């Protein structure tokens, strides 16, 4: 029997230690026993290669990060290198007899997987949990079932062979954005990353039941960053970048699924002859409608080249009218009554996501705001 603690697995353990994970967390991440990991660390002297100045100390406010770029890349590359493709049978898609062809577009953003959200319930005088992993799983089921039902209704009139999914970031909630965040999470960011890959993989594969082809275009958000000050951080350091790269690996042999992972925080791609600009939205300053709409107009003036703009970040679903030549889809989040969103954006969030259709003549033909509460 070969040695399971190969050089690659040893390097991964070192990366996890550098990220601040405990032996117990590493063991859970690598599906090993606590004593197996502890024994490997001692046997191979893995702590000797740890940069003590770069370790993330969860219980102190000041964190030394002398080599944060190398650390983030080491973790990300370890995740990508050791990702094991999920064995799934690709289903056959239903085919409509309708002649008019349309493309479906789904926006997904601000899942914040791994987050716990609690609010005060004035009726009971107690805290109410409005979001956690259990609620997320239920919402994911609602999203999938809603798409199935909408597709069934529309397929009587349209042929809907293609689905485009815009993933707009903040898929994970992370665990190191601010000091008190440990009170608002169920699991560390490493587990959030692996769970995100698994859930998104199964969602995409399940949607192949009704769609012949699926294209996913994914940009990173601000919560996937590897350090609190993310604006000068390379996209490749963002945890979500490695989620998307793992999805590429998962579907690399599929002839029906295409995963596009830009190395920029903003990206334009074409759907039915229309240019769609996607980004997370955290580059926009302020939270009022006036401030946001002013920046969208400036974006159209300075960047140009797009017919539709998709972004999330503000945790509220809206359709904005900027001009007669551009449609704006501001996507919602998955967190009911998000405390952070209320403090920052002054509104209690409703978990909704955009789902709409287009063809070569019209940029939007039908539209639904899928309420994840069911």
N, C-alpha and C positions, 0 to 999 in steps of 0.2 A: 504494500500500500504506500503511495507516494506521500510526500510531506505536504500537508494542506497549507502550511504557512510559507507560501512562495514569496519571492522578493516583492512581487506586486502587492500581495496581501499585507506584507510587513509595511510597505510604504503607505498603504491605505490606513493602517492602524496609526502610524506616525502622524498622518494628516489629520485623523480624527482627534488624536491627543492635542495637536496644535490648535484645533478648533475649539478646545475646551470641553470636549465630551468626557464623561466619566467612563470607567471600565464597564460598568453596567450598561450604559448607553451604547458603547461600542459593541458589546456582546449582542445586544438586541438588534443593532443595525446590521451586523454581520451574520446573524442567525447562529451564533456560537454560545457556549455556556460561559458564565462569568469566569470560572476557573480556567477554561481553555484560553481565553484572551489574556488573563493575568499571567498565566504560565508562559505564553508566547512573548509577552512584553519582557519578562525577566530573562527567559532563555536567549532571546536574540538582542537583548540590551536595547530595546527600541526607544526607551526614554533618553538614551545617550544622544540620539539624533534630533531630539526635540528642541526647538528654539524657545527657551523659557520666556524671552521678552515678547514673543508673539502670541503666547497662550492667552486665550480670552478668559479672564477671571470673572465669573458671574456675580461674585459677591462684592466687588469693588467698582467704584464709579470710573476711575481713571484706568484706562487700558492701554498698555504699550503695544503698538503695532508697527514695528520697524520694518517688517517685510510682508505687509498685508497683501500685496499683489501676488507674491509667490505662494503665500498661504492659500488664498482664495482659489488660485489656479490649481494648486495641488489637490485641494478637496474636490474641486469640480472635475478635474481629469480623473481622479480616483473613482468618482461616482460614475463617470462615463465608461471608463475602462472595465469596471466590474459590474456594470448593468447587465443582468441576464434577461434576454428577450423572453417575454411572457408567451407561452405557447397557447395560441388562440386559433380556432378554426374560423376562417373568413366566410361569412354567410353569403348566400346568393341574394342579389337585390331584386325587389319587385319591379316589374316593368309596366308602365302605363301605356295604354293604347291611344291616349290623347296626342294630337298633332302639335299643338303650340308648346314650345319648349321654354322653360324658365329655370333660372338658377336660384337656389336657396342660399341665404347668407345668415349665419349665426355669429353674434358677438358674445364672447365669454370674457369676463374680467372680474377682478376683485373678489375672488373666491375666499382668499385669506384662510386657506386650509390650515388646520391646527389651532385656530383661534377659539377662545371662549369669550362670549359676550354676555354680560349680566346687566339687567336694568331693574330699577325699582318699580314694582307693580303696585299702583295706588289702591287697587281693589283689595289686595290681600295684605298690603303692608310689608311684603317680603321681596327678596330678590328673585327675579325670574331669569332663567337661562334662555336666551333667544337664539344662541348659536354655539354649536360645538360639532364634533365629528359626526355624531349621530344625526343631528339636524342637517348637516351638509349632505350626508348620504341620502337622506330622504329628499332633499331638494334636487340632487342629481337625478334621482329616479323620476321626479316630477318633470324636470327638463327633458329627459329622454322620452317619456311617455307623451308629453305635449307635442314634441316634434313628430312622433309617430302619428298622432291624431291629426295634426295640422296637415301633414303630408297626405294622409288618407283622404281628407276632405278636399284638398286642392287637386289631387291627382285625377279626379273626375273631369277637371277642366284643363289641366296642364300636364305636360310631361316634365317631370322633375328629376332628371338623372344626376344632377350635380349639386353638391353642397360645398360651400366655402365657409370655413370657420376662422374668424379673426380672434386670436387670443391676445388680449390687450394688457396683460400683466397683472401683478399682485395675485398670482395663483397661490403662493405661499404667504404666510403672515410673518415668518422669520421669528427669531427669538433674541435678537440683539440690536433692535432699532433704537430702543430707549431703555434705561435701567429698570423701570418697573414692569417691563413687558412680560417677565416670567410669571406674573400673576394672571396673565391673559392668554396663556397657551396651554395646550394639552400635551404637546410633544415638541422636541427640538427640531431645528430646521433640517437636519439630515433626514429625519423620519418624514417630515413634511415633503421633502423633495421626492423620496422614493414613493410615498403614497400618491403624490400628484401624478407621477408617471403611470402608476398602476391604474388610477381612476380614469385618467384621460385616455389611456390606451384602450380600456374596456368600453368607454363611451364611443370613441371613434369606431371601434370594431362593431359595436352594436348598431350604430347608425348606418353601417354598410348593408343592413337588412333592408333599408328602404332607398338608399342612394347607391347608384352605380359607381360614382367616383366622388372622393372627398379630398379637398385641398385645405390644408391648415397653414395659416401664416401667423407666426407668433412673435410678438415683441415683449421685451422685459418691462417690469414695473419697478417702482421704487422700493417695495418691501423685499424684493429679492436681493437687494444689495448686500455686499459682504462686509461693509463698514458703515457707520452712521453718516459719513459725508460721502455721498455717492455720485455727485455731479461730475467729478473728473474720473470716475471709475470706468474702466473698459467694460463694454457689454459682456465680454467673455468672463468677467469676474462675477457676474450676477448669477445667483443660484438658479434662476428660472431659465437662463440660457442653457444650462445642462439638462434641465427637464426637457426642453425642446429638442436638444441634440439626442437625448435618449429616445424620444419619440421618433426621430429620424432613423435611429438604429432599429427600433422596434418594427417599423414599416418599410425598411429598406428593400425588402423582397416583394412587397405588394405592388401589383400593377394598377391598383385602384385608389391608393392613398399616396398623396404627396405632402411632405412636411417641409415648409420653407422657414428657415431660421436666419433672419437678417442679423448682421453684425453692427447694426445701428439701432438707436432707440426710436427712430421714426422711419417708416417705410411706405412706398407707394407700389401697389400692384393692381393689375387690370382684371376686371370681372365683366364679361360680356361687352367689352369695348369701353368701359367706364373705369377711370382711374380712382382707386380708393386709397386714401392716406390713413394709415393706422399708427397710433402711438398710445402710450399709457395716459398722458394728460398731466403728469406731475410737473411738467415744465411751465404750465400755466400758473400765473401768480394770482392770488385773490380767490374768492369763492362766490362773489355776486354774479348774477347773470350779466350785468353790464360789463364787468371786468373780463369775464370769460369771452363774451361775444366780441369785445374789442380786440382781444388777442387772436381770435379765430379770423377776424377780418384782416389783421396784420399778417397772419400766417398765409392766407390766400394771396395777399398782395406781394409778400416777400418770397414765399416758396412757390406757390402756384402749382399748376400741373395736376390738379386733382378735382374730381367731380363730387366726391363724398369724403367726409372726415369722420373717423371713428375714434373715440377715446373713452376712458373710464375715469378712475381715480376719485371722482367727486361723490361716489356712492349714491347717486340719484339718477334715474333714467329719464332722459328728456330728448325731444327732437327740436332742434333749433333752426330757425329760419334766418339765414344770414344774407342770402341772395337767391335769385331764381335760378342760378346756375350751379349751386352747391347744396347738397343735403348734409346735415350734421346729425350724427347719431352719438349722443352721450349715453354711455351704457351705465347700468346700475351695478349693485354689488349683490352678494349672497347673504348678507348679514341683516336680519330684521332688527330695527331699532339700534343701529350701531352707535355705541357711546362715543367713540372717537370721531365719527362723522358728525354727530350732533354738536360736539365741542368745536370742531374745526369748520364745518360747513353750515351749522345752524339748522340742520334738518334731520329728523329720524328716518333712517333709510328703509325702503321697501325692496325686498329682493326680487328684482326683475332684470331680464336680459332681452336684448333686441333680436328679433328673428323676422326676416323679410325677404322678398323676392325681387328679381330684376330680369330684364331681357335686353336685347340689343337696341330696342326702341325707347325703353323707359328705364331709368336708373332705379326706380322703385315701383313695383306693381301691386304688391300686397304687403301687409305688415302686421306683426303681432308683438305685443309686449308680454313675454312669458313670465307669469307670476310664479315664482318657485315655491310659494307656500301652498300651491295646489288649489 
